[in-house]
Amino acid sequence: MSRSTSPSSKVSINEQNRKEMVEAIKIYYSNERGEEFGDLAAGFLLDFFLEQIAPHIYNQGVYDAYKYMNERTEDLLSILKL
């Protein structure tokens, strides 16, 4: 299986999850940095993560699942050969 090193598609989320993530970003900045972050700034930061970082994490998860399933399949095939 070939892994893409530069995913081009944005990970999409529904509106309710987006609102919760924007709120989580605002709370994080308030608690960790003592900075107030508005909805617009938190939304832009979330968009950055969704466009630039999330696809890499998603692809790694898909690759890890593929690798795991491939190993389990090999285990099953080795049992059948016994």
N, C-alpha and C positions, 0 to 999 in steps of 0.2 A: 504494500500500500504506500502510496506517495503522500507525504505530508506537505501541505502548502505552507510556505514560509511567509507569505504576505497575503493574508486573507483580504478580500476586497469587499465583502458584504458586511453590512452593519447588522449587529444583533438587534432584533426588535423585541420590544416589551409592550405589554398592554398599558393603558392609561393609569389604571389603579396602581400597578407596580411602579410605574414611572413616578407617580406622586409620592409613594412610600420611599423610593430611592432618593428623590430630591430632598425630602424631609430628613432622611438619614444623613445625607451629605451636610445639610445645614446644622444638624445636631452635632455631627462629628467636628465640624469647624468651630462651632461654639465651645464644645467641651475640650478639644485638644489644642486649639490654637487661640482661643479667646476672641475669635473674629466672628462677626455677624455676616452671614452669607444670605443673600436674597434668593428668591425663587429663580430669577433669571440666571444669576451666576451659577447656582447649583445645577440648573438645567443644562447650561453650557458645559459644565464639568462632566455631568453624566453623559452628555452626547459625545464628548471626547473619549470617555472610557468605552462607551458602546461602539464607537467607530474604530478606535485605534487599539484597544487592549482586549476587549471581550472576544473578538473573533479568534485571537491567538489562544486564549484560555479555552474557548469552545473547541477549537481544533485539537488542542492537546488532550482534552477530555475524550473526544472521539477517537483519537489515536490510542490513548490508554485503554479504552474499552475494546477497541479492535485487537490490540495486543493481548489483553486478558482473555478475550473469547478465542483467539487463535491458540493460545497456550492451553486452554481448557479443551479445545477440540483435539489438539495433539495428544493430550492426556487420554481422552476417550479412545482415540484411534490406537494408541499404544496398548490400551487394555484389550481392545478387540483382537489385536495381533497375538496376544498370549495364548 
